[in-house]
Amino acid sequence: MALFNMKAPVEYGEQQEAFEHFLTDFKTSPQETITTALGNITINEDDLSDDYDFMDEDDDAGQQRRRQQRRGAKEPVHKYKLMLQELADRKTNEVVVELDDIHTFEEDLGLELKLVESIEKNTKHYVEILSRAIDKLMPQPTQGLTFKDDVLDVLMSNRAQRNADLVEAAERTADPAMLNEQYPAQLTRRYTLVFKPRTAMSGEPLKALSVRQVRGDHLGHLITIRGIATRVSDVKPIVQVSAYTCDRCGCEIFQPVSDKQYGPLTLCPSKDCKENQAKGQLYPSSRASKFLPFQEVKIQELAEQVPIGQIPRTLTVLCYGTLVRKVHPGDTVDISGIFLPTPYTGFQAMRAGLLTDTYLEAHDVVQHKKAYEDMQIDPLMERRIAKSFQSGNQYEYLAKSIAPEIFGHLDVKKALLLLLVGGVTKEVGDGMRIRGDINICLMGDPGVAKSQLLKYISKVAPRGVYTSGRGSSGVGLTAAVMRDPVTDEMVLEGGALVLADNGICCIDEFDKMDDNDRTAIHEVMEQQTISISKAGISTSLNARTSILAAANPLYGRYNTRLTAVENINLPAALLSRFDVMFLLLDTPTRELDAQLAKHVAYVHMHNKHPDIDTSDGFVFSPAEVRAYVAKARTYRPVLPQNVADYMVKTYVRLRNQHKRNEKKSQNFGHTTPRTLLGIVRLAQALARLQFSNTVKQEDVDEALRLIEASKESLAMDDGNRSGRRGLNASSKIFNLVKGLADSGACRADEMEDEDEDNENEFGVELNLRKVKERVIAKGFTENQWLTALEEYTDLNIWQTTGNGSRLVFIVADDREGSQEL
């Protein structure tokens, strides 16, 4: 009985010929590539050319050069033919074949070979078919070998030459058996072939799958999976072709390795040893073998992909060749690759029986939130950023664009914006490092949107990690010692603070952490390292992260019968490490409560935030905020001498004010040298927002205003609030101006060099313009400010001098600031 013969569904020979035509004939133009990447937007190159110079207008050679560049940009180029030439010249070691290009090529020629569908359903086999086509079409290098080339280049050249000689000899002698003595194809390929999946199918963009959506139907297919990388192993070499040398006949034996495990050869299978029955012993030759870089990545489902009551699932991703070191722990990525089964090995095989494990062989990695230095800003976003910068109100626009669905908290949002930008990290000549990251703590009553602000910041930051204090231990925050499942060695696995390196770590419910676990954060907040000495591993891990913490007071809500120290109940060593600390109290106010209720109702009705009260309704999206911050972080502002002197005198005044408050038992926050460093960091972040490399005095004033606003909220207790609840607008403005005079802010320029004794004798001179800006920033109208200025001038409490540019505050120190008009 004859066996049933089934015809192959596709003709592999015809498809290989089609691939050869594709590699040699496919054309594309740079202009089309840019247009496709920007969503079919045509951009005139004259508007975006960085090489244009107005001096070239009278230069005929310059105009001719630009004409040739524009003509060259419009001419089509052989994309893959040029890539093969670069491969032959050893300028690149990766061949990326885009399935969109194959689909376009197939449609243009009217082929019906279904190349793209065949690749997507049987990717592993088509990697080999396309590799054969590349080997056949590989051009000769433009330059020969020199003494500067690598040893591997010489080996590759000799092997390719020997294969060509064997092919020529086989054709001359008509002996096809000689072709069996060729080197394996893997030894002569010095490149990694990967496929880039299609971006759209039938006009609709392709969506990435979650780990849970991967089924058995996807085995062998090219699929895209979205997840977060939880664990990334070290890069180690994995053998692809193992080489041996016989001690009797001297033959080289090559063993291609394609499985997870293989048995090394021991006896020489060459023709000489078989004829002589010598049974020569084989010795491995690592120099002649071929190894590939190998890395194992564990990806986990995103939180929004997990169904109710389920735990996140994980999938193993194996990266080879040029795809290693592209994924870091904590990255949200789209990984495209081949979904393949693999049998269990070792003791797991005995326990698993017929079960097999699955993995994804990576072909393409797309980062969702790139690091600031890797981010590329498209021209449309550049123009939008330039437009906001020209208006001069980018600080207000960006602050109001942070979590616009949350009502109010403008000062808090400004501080969070500066947290995203950060100061400048400096490294002194002796190796000492001064951190530039800003730490902020939000302490407040329940229901003031602390957690929502933390969630927003963790999503905007390129590396944002959100964790809760109750569910986090000291080991979970820093690092844990684990056994590597691949190498069975003891390795360190980073916690939340290590995952947030060069990012932001948001810790919610900070007050509910155990004291022993909270002490693990002390070193991170100042030294930005984590020192580990356990299980024979002594090292120091980098944790260059900003800490954004949210906490509740001791009894859930702020207790007005207790002092601020008793309410907050955090150690002073930890509080001093926060640059800014806000106390958000939920105080009933008729006007604010009505505005808040309208805001919340609008968000629920229209599923968006209300129009922000900017001059032109300018609102940044989270991607635009990230792009603006990325551009701002490229600047490294420095302190000029006059600003440094101004900062020194301001710090001395703050210390003096702290000493007075200690005598009156009104102090909460200690003014320490860390306070001065916090002012420097905030001022540098403000200068970065202005795209400036120099810190101005206005930046220092705004940094002082934010710190004063945070301390004012901290010092606010029920006694002060009950006494001021019935005050009118003029009295509130008076209390605000008196606080500015006591703290030394908004001083007139000529008063900077005078002694404090003279100030107490003749009165404190304030800059009227700066005082007005502070009052308006607190929410008062200009009419209320003018009314208060006139009323207290009539009472001889202050006077305006210098043609109305200064305000001389002549109130004695012991006068109560809460007097009613």
C-alpha positions in Angstrom: 0.0 0.0 0.0 1.5 3.3 -1.1 1.9 6.1 1.5 -0.3 9.1 1.2 1.7 12.0 -0.3 0.6 15.6 0.6 1.7 18.5 -1.5 3.4 21.4 0.4 1.0 24.3 0.8 3.6 26.7 -0.6 6.5 26.6 -3.0 9.5 27.4 -0.9 11.7 27.7 -4.0 9.5 30.3 -5.7 9.2 32.2 -2.4 13.0 32.3 -2.0 13.3 33.7 -5.5 10.7 36.3 -4.6 12.7 37.3 -1.5 15.8 37.6 -3.7 14.0 40.0 -6.0 12.6 41.9 -2.9 16.1 42.4 -1.5 17.6 43.7 -4.7 14.7 45.6 -6.2 12.7 47.1 -3.4 13.0 50.9 -3.4 12.0 53.6 -0.9 12.7 57.3 -0.4 13.7 59.1 2.8 10.9 61.6 2.2 8.3 58.8 2.1 9.8 57.2 5.2 9.5 60.5 7.2 6.0 61.1 5.9 4.8 57.7 6.9 6.4 58.0 10.4 4.6 61.3 11.0 1.2 60.2 9.8 1.3 61.3 6.2 2.3 64.9 7.0 4.4 66.6 4.4 7.1 68.9 5.8 9.1 71.3 3.8 12.7 70.7 4.4 13.6 74.4 4.1 11.7 75.0 7.4 13.5 72.3 9.4 17.0 72.3 7.9 19.6 72.8 10.6 22.3 73.4 8.0 20.7 76.5 6.6 22.6 79.7 7.1 21.5 83.2 6.0 25.1 83.7 4.7 24.4 81.1 2.0 21.7 83.3 0.3 24.4 85.1 -1.8 26.4 81.9 -2.3 25.6 80.0 -5.5 27.5 77.0 -4.3 25.4 76.8 -1.1 22.1 77.0 -3.1 23.3 74.3 -5.5 24.3 72.1 -2.6 20.9 72.4 -1.0 19.2 71.7 -4.4 21.2 68.5 -4.7 20.3 67.5 -1.1 16.6 68.0 -1.8 16.9 66.1 -5.1 18.7 63.2 -3.4 16.0 63.1 -0.7 13.3 62.6 -3.3 15.1 60.0 -5.3 14.2 56.4 -4.3 16.9 54.2 -2.9 17.4 50.5 -2.7 16.9 50.1 1.0 17.8 46.4 1.5 20.5 46.4 -1.2 22.3 49.2 0.7 21.8 47.3 3.9 23.5 44.2 2.4 26.4 46.3 1.3 26.8 47.7 4.9 26.6 44.1 6.1 29.4 43.0 3.8 31.5 46.0 4.9 31.0 45.0 8.5 29.3 48.3 9.4 26.2 46.6 10.8 25.4 43.2 12.2 21.6 43.3 12.1 19.1 42.8 9.2 15.6 44.2 10.0 13.1 43.0 7.5 9.8 45.0 7.7 6.7 43.1 6.8 5.1 46.3 5.6 7.8 46.6 3.0 7.2 43.0 1.8 3.4 43.6 1.7 4.0 46.8 -0.4 6.4 45.0 -2.7 4.0 42.1 -3.2 1.0 44.4 -3.9 3.0 46.5 -6.4 4.1 43.4 -8.4 0.8 41.7 -8.1 2.3 38.5 -6.7 0.1 35.9 -5.1 2.6 34.0 -3.1 1.2 35.2 0.3 4.7 36.0 1.6 3.6 38.1 4.6 1.0 35.6 5.7 3.4 32.7 5.3 6.1 34.6 7.4 3.6 35.4 10.2 2.4 31.7 10.4 5.8 30.0 10.1 8.3 32.6 11.2 11.1 30.2 12.4 11.3 28.5 9.0 11.2 31.7 7.0 14.2 33.1 9.0 16.2 30.4 7.5 14.8 30.9 4.0 15.5 34.6 4.0 18.9 34.0 5.5 19.7 31.8 2.5 18.6 34.5 0.1 20.8 37.0 1.9 23.8 34.6 1.8 23.3 34.2 -2.0 23.0 37.9 -2.6 25.8 39.0 -0.3 28.0 41.5 -2.2 31.8 41.7 -2.0 33.1 44.1 0.6 34.3 47.5 -0.7 37.6 47.1 1.1 39.7 44.1 2.0 41.0 42.9 5.3 43.6 45.0 7.1 45.6 44.5 10.3 43.0 46.6 12.1 40.2 44.1 11.6 39.0 41.7 14.2 40.2 38.0 14.4 36.6 37.0 13.7 36.6 39.0 10.5 39.6 37.0 9.3 38.0 33.7 10.3 34.8 34.6 8.5 36.6 35.7 5.3 38.6 32.4 5.3 35.5 30.3 5.8 33.6 32.1 3.1 36.6 31.7 0.7 36.8 27.9 1.5 33.1 27.4 0.8 33.4 29.2 -2.5 36.4 27.0 -3.5 34.4 23.8 -2.6 31.5 24.9 -4.7 33.8 25.6 -7.6 35.5 22.2 -7.2 32.2 20.4 -7.0 31.1 22.0 -10.3 34.4 21.2 -12.0 34.5 17.6 -10.9 30.7 17.0 -11.0 30.9 15.6 -7.4 28.1 17.0 -5.3 29.4 15.0 -2.2 32.1 17.7 -1.8 29.5 20.2 -0.8 29.0 18.3 2.4 32.4 19.4 3.6 31.4 23.1 3.6 31.2 25.1 6.8 27.7 25.3 8.3 25.8 28.3 7.2 25.6 29.6 10.8 29.4 30.0 10.9 29.6 32.2 7.9 26.7 34.5 8.9 27.8 37.4 11.0 24.4 39.0 11.4 21.1 38.6 13.2 17.9 38.5 11.0 14.8 39.8 12.6 11.3 40.6 11.3 9.4 43.7 12.2 5.7 43.0 12.3 3.1 44.9 10.3 1.7 48.1 11.8 -1.8 47.7 10.3 -4.0 45.1 8.7 -6.9 45.9 6.5 -6.5 49.6 7.3 -6.8 49.1 11.1 -3.8 49.2 13.4 -2.8 46.0 15.0 -3.2 45.7 18.8 -0.7 44.0 21.0 -1.9 40.9 22.9 -1.7 40.5 26.7 0.0 37.4 28.1 -3.4 35.9 28.9 -4.6 36.2 25.3 -1.9 34.0 23.9 -3.3 30.7 22.9 -2.1 27.4 21.3 -3.1 28.7 17.9 -0.3 31.2 18.1 2.5 28.5 18.2 5.0 29.2 15.6 3.4 32.6 14.7 4.8 36.0 14.9 2.9 37.8 17.6 3.2 41.0 19.6 2.8 41.0 23.4 2.5 44.0 25.7 3.7 43.8 29.3 6.1 45.1 32.0 9.6 43.6 32.4 9.9 42.3 35.9 13.2 40.5 35.7 16.1 40.7 33.2 19.0 38.3 33.5 22.7 39.0 32.8 23.9 38.7 29.2 25.7 35.4 28.7 27.0 33.6 25.6 25.0 30.7 24.2 26.5 28.3 21.7 25.1 28.2 18.2 27.8 26.0 16.5 30.1 23.9 18.6 33.5 23.1 17.0 35.8 20.2 17.8 39.3 19.1 16.7 40.3 15.5 16.3 43.6 14.5 17.9 44.3 11.7 15.2 43.4 13.1 11.8 43.3 16.8 12.7 39.9 17.4 11.1 37.6 20.1 12.4 34.1 18.9 13.2 31.2 21.3 13.6 28.0 20.6 15.4 25.1 23.0 14.9 23.0 23.4 18.1 19.4 24.3 17.9 17.9 22.9 21.1 18.1 23.9 24.7 20.3 20.9 25.4 22.7 18.9 23.3 25.2 16.0 23.7 28.8 16.9 22.9 30.5 14.7 20.4 33.3 12.5 21.6 34.4 10.3 18.7 35.5 11.7 15.3 33.0 11.0 12.5 35.5 12.0 9.7 36.2 9.8 6.7 39.8 9.2 7.6 39.1 8.0 11.1 36.3 5.7 9.9 38.5 4.1 7.2 41.4 3.6 9.6 39.1 2.7 12.5 41.1 5.1 14.6 38.3 6.4 16.8 40.0 9.7 17.3 39.2 11.7 20.4 37.4 15.1 19.8 38.4 18.1 21.8 36.2 21.2 21.9 37.6 24.3 20.2 36.0 27.5 21.6 37.9 29.7 19.2 36.3 28.1 16.1 32.9 27.8 17.7 30.2 30.4 17.3 28.4 32.0 20.3 25.5 34.4 20.5 24.7 36.9 23.2 21.8 35.6 25.2 19.4 37.2 27.7 16.3 36.0 29.4 13.5 38.5 30.2 10.4 37.9 32.3 7.4 40.1 31.3 4.2 40.4 33.3 0.7 41.5 32.5 -0.1 45.2 33.0 -2.4 45.9 35.9 -5.2 47.0 33.6 -5.0 43.7 31.7 -5.7 41.4 34.7 -9.3 40.3 35.1 -11.1 40.7 38.4 -9.9 38.2 41.1 -6.9 37.0 39.0 -3.2 37.4 39.5 -0.9 38.6 36.7 0.6 36.0 34.4 4.2 36.0 33.2 5.9 34.9 30.1 9.6 34.1 29.4 11.2 36.1 26.5 14.5 35.0 25.1 16.6 37.6 23.4 19.5 36.8 21.1 22.2 38.7 19.2 21.5 42.4 18.8 18.3 42.3 20.9 20.0 42.0 24.2 20.3 44.9 26.6 17.2 46.6 25.1 14.9 45.9 28.0 15.4 47.0 31.6 13.4 46.0 34.7 10.4 48.2 35.1 10.0 49.0 31.3 6.6 48.8 29.7 7.3 47.3 26.3 5.8 45.7 23.2 7.8 42.6 22.3 7.2 41.0 18.9 8.6 37.5 18.4 7.9 33.8 17.7 5.8 31.9 20.2 7.4 28.5 20.6 7.2 25.5 22.9 10.2 24.0 24.7 10.3 20.8 26.8 11.2 20.9 30.4 14.7 19.7 31.4 16.3 18.1 34.4 14.1 17.3 37.4 11.3 19.4 36.0 11.0 17.0 33.1 10.4 14.1 35.4 7.8 16.0 37.3 6.1 17.6 34.2 5.8 14.4 32.2 4.4 15.3 28.7 3.9 19.0 29.5 6.0 21.6 27.8 6.8 25.1 28.6 6.4 28.0 26.2 8.5 31.1 25.5 8.8 34.0 23.1 11.8 34.4 20.8 12.1 38.2 20.5 12.4 39.9 17.1 11.4 43.5 17.8 11.2 45.6 21.0 9.3 48.9 21.3 9.6 51.0 24.4 6.5 52.7 25.5 8.1 55.4 27.7 11.6 56.1 26.6 14.1 57.7 28.9 14.5 61.4 28.6 17.8 61.2 26.8 16.5 58.6 24.3 13.3 60.5 23.5 12.9 62.0 20.0 10.5 65.0 19.8 8.7 65.2 16.5 8.4 68.6 14.7 4.8 69.2 15.5 5.4 68.9 19.2 8.5 71.1 18.9 6.4 73.8 17.4 3.8 73.5 20.2 6.5 73.7 22.8 8.1 76.8 21.1 4.6 78.4 21.0 4.1 78.0 24.7 7.7 79.2 25.4 7.2 82.4 23.4 4.1 83.2 25.5 6.3 83.3 28.6 3.6 81.4 30.7 4.9 77.9 30.2 5.3 77.5 34.0 1.6 78.1 34.6 0.5 76.1 31.6 2.6 73.1 32.6 1.5 73.2 36.2 -2.2 73.4 35.3 -1.7 70.6 32.8 -0.6 68.2 35.5 -3.7 66.1 36.5 -6.2 68.7 35.2 -9.1 66.5 36.4 -8.1 67.3 40.0 -9.4 70.6 41.2 -7.1 73.2 42.8 -3.7 72.4 44.5 -1.9 74.7 42.1 1.2 75.1 44.3 1.3 71.4 44.8 1.2 70.8 41.0 4.0 73.4 40.5 6.1 71.5 43.0 5.3 68.2 41.2 6.3 69.8 37.9 9.7 70.8 39.4 10.0 67.2 40.7 9.7 65.9 37.2 12.3 68.4 35.9 14.7 68.0 38.8 17.8 69.9 39.6 21.4 69.3 38.3 23.2 66.4 39.8 26.9 67.4 40.5 29.9 65.3 41.0 32.8 67.0 42.8 36.4 66.4 41.8 37.0 64.1 44.8 34.1 61.8 43.8 31.5 63.3 46.1 28.1 63.4 44.6 25.4 66.0 45.3 22.0 64.9 44.3 19.8 66.9 42.0 16.6 64.9 42.4 13.8 66.6 44.4 11.9 64.7 47.2 8.3 65.8 48.1 5.9 64.6 50.8 2.2 65.2 50.6 0.6 64.9 54.1 -3.1 65.5 54.4 -6.7 64.5 55.1 -8.4 61.7 53.3 -10.1 62.7 50.0 -7.8 65.5 48.9 -6.6 63.5 45.8 -3.1 62.6 47.1 -3.1 59.1 45.5 -4.4 60.4 42.2 -1.6 62.9 42.0 0.9 60.1 42.7 -0.7 57.9 40.0 -0.5 60.7 37.4 3.2 61.4 38.2 4.1 57.7 38.0 2.5 57.5 34.5 4.0 60.7 33.1 7.6 59.9 34.3 9.5 57.6 31.9 10.5 55.3 34.8 7.7 55.7 37.4 7.1 53.0 40.0 4.0 53.2 42.2 3.9 51.2 45.5 2.0 51.3 48.7 3.5 51.5 52.1 1.4 48.8 53.7 2.2 46.3 51.0 5.9 47.1 50.8 8.7 45.7 53.0 12.3 47.0 53.3 13.5 44.1 51.1 10.8 44.8 48.5 11.8 48.5 48.3 15.6 47.9 48.2 16.9 44.5 47.0 16.3 40.8 47.6 18.7 37.9 47.3 17.3 35.2 45.0 18.5 32.1 43.2 18.8 32.5 39.5 16.7 29.9 37.8 18.9 29.8 34.7 22.4 29.6 36.3 21.3 28.5 39.8 23.5 31.2 41.4 22.6 33.7 44.2 21.8 37.0 42.5 20.3 40.3 43.7 16.9 41.3 42.4 16.2 45.0 42.7 13.1 46.3 44.5 10.9 49.3 43.7 13.7 51.9 44.4 16.1 50.2 42.1 13.5 49.8 39.4 12.9 53.5 39.6 16.5 54.4 39.0 16.7 57.6 37.0 13.0 58.0 37.6 10.4 58.6 40.3 9.3 56.3 43.0 5.8 57.1 44.3 5.1 55.6 47.8 1.5 55.8 49.0 0.4 55.3 52.6 3.8 56.3 53.7 2.8 56.6 57.3 1.6 53.0 57.5 5.0 51.6 56.7 6.9 49.7 59.5 9.6 51.8 61.1 12.3 49.2 60.2 11.2 49.3 56.6 11.1 53.1 56.5 14.7 53.4 57.6 15.8 51.6 54.3 14.7 54.8 52.5 17.0 57.1 54.4 20.1 56.2 52.5 18.3 56.4 49.2 16.9 59.9 49.8 20.2 61.5 50.4 23.1 59.3 49.1 21.0 57.7 46.3 22.6 54.3 46.8 21.5 51.1 48.4 24.3 49.2 50.3 23.8 45.5 50.5 25.7 42.9 52.5 24.0 39.6 52.6 24.4 36.0 51.4 28.1 36.7 50.6 27.2 39.6 48.3 28.6 43.0 49.3 27.8 45.8 46.8 26.2 49.2 46.4 23.3 49.6 44.0 22.3 52.8 42.3 18.9 54.3 43.3 19.1 57.7 41.7 15.4 58.3 42.1 13.1 61.1 43.4 10.8 60.1 46.2 7.2 61.2 46.1 5.4 60.1 49.3 1.8 60.5 50.4 0.8 60.1 54.0 -2.1 60.6 56.4 -1.9 62.3 59.8 -1.6 60.1 62.9 -5.3 59.6 63.5 -6.4 59.6 59.9 -7.5 63.3 59.8 -5.6 66.3 61.1 -6.4 66.7 64.8 -6.6 70.4 65.7 -6.1 69.7 69.4 -2.6 68.3 68.8 0.5 70.1 67.5 1.7 69.6 64.0 4.6 67.4 65.2 2.2 65.1 67.0 -0.1 64.9 64.0 2.5 64.1 61.4 4.4 61.5 63.6 7.4 61.0 61.3 11.0 61.1 62.5 12.9 64.4 62.0 15.7 62.6 60.2 13.2 61.5 57.5 11.4 64.9 57.3 14.6 66.8 56.8 15.3 64.8 53.6 12.2 66.1 51.9 12.8 69.3 50.0 9.1 70.3 50.0 6.4 69.1 52.3 2.8 70.1 51.9 -0.1 69.7 54.4 -3.4 69.4 52.5 -6.2 70.1 54.8 -9.9 69.5 54.0 -11.4 72.7 55.4 -15.0 73.5 54.6 -15.4 76.8 52.6 -18.6 77.6 50.8 -17.1 79.2 47.7 -14.3 76.5 47.2 -16.7 73.7 48.0 -19.1 74.9 45.3 -16.3 75.2 42.7 -15.1 71.7 43.6 -18.5 70.2 43.3 -19.0 71.8 39.9 -15.6 70.6 38.7 -16.3 67.0 39.8 -19.8 67.0 38.2 -18.4 68.3 34.9 -15.7 65.6 34.8 -18.4 62.9 35.3 -20.8 64.4 32.8 -18.3 65.0 29.9 -15.6 62.5 30.7 -12.9 65.2 30.5 -11.6 68.1 32.6 -13.2 71.6 32.3 -11.5 74.3 30.3 -8.5 75.5 32.3 -8.5 79.2 33.0 -5.4 80.1 30.8 -5.4 83.0 28.4 -5.9 80.8 25.3 -7.0 77.5 26.9 -3.6 76.0 26.4 -3.3 72.5 27.9 -0.5 70.0 27.5 -1.1 66.3 27.1 0.9 63.9 29.2 3.1 63.0 26.2 3.7 66.8 25.6 4.6 67.3 29.3 7.1 64.4 29.0 8.6 65.9 25.8 8.9 69.4 27.4 10.5 68.0 30.5 12.9 66.0 28.3 14.0 69.1 26.5 14.3 71.1 29.7 16.5 68.4 31.3 19.2 69.0 28.6 20.1 72.3 30.3 22.5 72.5 33.2 21.9 75.9 34.9 24.6 77.4 37.2 24.4 80.0 40.0 26.0 83.4 39.2 27.7 85.3 42.0 24.9 87.8 42.6 22.2 85.1 42.9 24.5 83.1 45.2 24.9 86.2 47.5 21.2 86.7 47.5 20.6 83.1 48.4 23.2 83.2 51.3 21.5 86.3 52.9 18.0 84.7 52.4 19.2 81.5 54.2 20.6 83.6 57.1 17.2 85.3 57.4 15.4 82.0 57.3 17.6 80.7 60.2 17.0 83.9 62.1 13.3 83.4 61.6 13.5 79.8 62.8 15.3 81.0 65.9 12.5 83.4 66.7 9.9 80.7 66.1 11.7 78.4 68.5 11.4 81.1 71.3 7.7 81.4 70.6 7.3 77.6 70.4 5.8 77.9 66.9 8.3 76.0 64.9 7.7 72.8 63.1 10.0 72.4 60.1 13.7 72.9 60.9 15.7 75.2 58.6 18.8 73.1 58.0 21.5 73.1 55.3 19.3 70.6 53.5 16.8 73.5 53.2 19.4 75.5 51.4 20.2 72.6 49.0 16.4 72.2 48.4 16.2 75.9 47.4 19.1 75.5 45.0 17.5 72.4 43.4 14.1 74.1 43.0 15.7 77.2 41.5 17.7 75.1 39.0 14.5 73.2 38.0 12.8 76.6 37.4 15.7 77.8 35.3 15.5 74.5 33.3 11.8 75.2 32.6 12.8 78.6 31.1 15.4 76.8 28.9 18.2 78.8 30.6 21.6 77.8 31.7 21.7 80.5 34.4 19.6 80.7 37.6 17.9 84.1 38.1 16.8 85.9 41.2 13.2 85.3 40.2 13.8 81.6 40.2 15.1 81.8 43.8 12.1 83.9 44.9 9.7 81.3 43.4 11.5 78.5 45.1 11.3 80.4 48.4 7.6 81.0 47.8 6.9 77.3 47.3 8.8 76.4 50.5 7.0 79.1 52.4 3.7 77.9 51.1 4.5 74.4 52.2 5.6 75.6 55.6 2.6 77.9 56.0 0.3 74.9 55.5 2.4 72.9 58.0 2.2 75.6 60.7 -1.5 76.2 60.2 -3.4 74.8 63.2 -6.9 75.2 64.4 -6.3 78.2 66.6 -4.9 80.2 63.7 -7.6 79.0 61.4 -10.5 79.7 63.8 -9.1 83.2 64.4 -8.7 84.0 60.8 -11.8 82.3 59.4 -13.9 85.4 59.7 -11.3 87.8 58.5 -12.0 89.9 55.4 -9.8 90.1 52.4 -7.8 93.1 53.5 -6.8 91.4 56.8 -5.8 88.3 55.1 -3.6 90.3 52.7 -2.1 92.1 55.7 -1.2 88.8 57.4 0.4 87.6 54.1 2.5 90.7 53.7 3.6 90.6 57.4 4.7 87.0 56.9 6.7 88.0 53.8 8.4 90.8 55.9 9.2 88.4 58.7 10.7 85.8 56.4 12.8 88.2 54.4 11.2 87.5 51.1 10.4 90.2 48.4 13.0 92.6 49.8 13.9 95.7 47.8 17.2 95.5 45.9 18.9 98.2 48.0 18.0 96.5 51.2 20.1 93.5 50.4 23.3 95.0 51.7 21.9 96.7 54.9 22.1 95.2 58.4 19.1 93.7 60.0 19.3 96.2 63.0 18.8 99.0 60.6 15.8 97.2 59.1 14.2 96.9 62.6 14.9 100.6 63.3 13.7 102.2 60.1 11.2 99.5 58.9 11.4 96.7 56.4 11.4 97.8 52.7 9.7 95.4 50.3 9.5 95.3 46.5 6.0 96.4 45.8 5.8 94.5 42.5 6.9 91.2 44.0 4.5 91.6 46.9 1.7 92.2 44.5 2.6 89.1 42.5 2.6 87.0 45.7 -0.8 88.4 46.7 -2.3 87.8 43.3 -0.8 84.2 43.3 -2.7 83.5 46.5 -6.0 84.0 44.8 -6.8 87.6 45.7 -8.0 90.1 43.0 -6.2 93.3 42.1 -9.0 95.4 43.5 -8.7 93.6 46.9 -5.0 94.3 46.9 -5.5 98.0 46.1 -8.1 98.3 48.8 -5.9 96.7 51.4 -2.9 98.8 50.4 -5.0 102.0 50.8 -6.6 101.0 54.1 -3.4 100.0 55.9 -1.6 103.1 54.5 -4.3 105.3 56.1 -3.6 103.4 59.4 0.1 104.2 59.1 1.1 100.5 59.2 3.0 100.7 55.9 3.9 103.4 53.4 4.7 103.4 49.7 8.0 105.2 48.7 10.3 105.4 45.7 7.6 106.5 43.2 5.4 103.6 44.3 8.0 100.9 43.8 8.6 100.1 47.5 6.5 99.2 50.5 7.9 100.2 53.9 6.4 97.9 56.6 6.6 99.8 59.9 4.7 97.4 62.2 6.4 96.5 65.4 7.3 92.9 66.0 5.0 92.4 69.0 1.9 93.8 67.1 -0.7 91.1 66.4 -1.2 90.6 62.7 -4.8 89.5 62.9 -6.4 92.8 63.8 -9.7 93.5 62.2 -10.4 96.7 60.4 
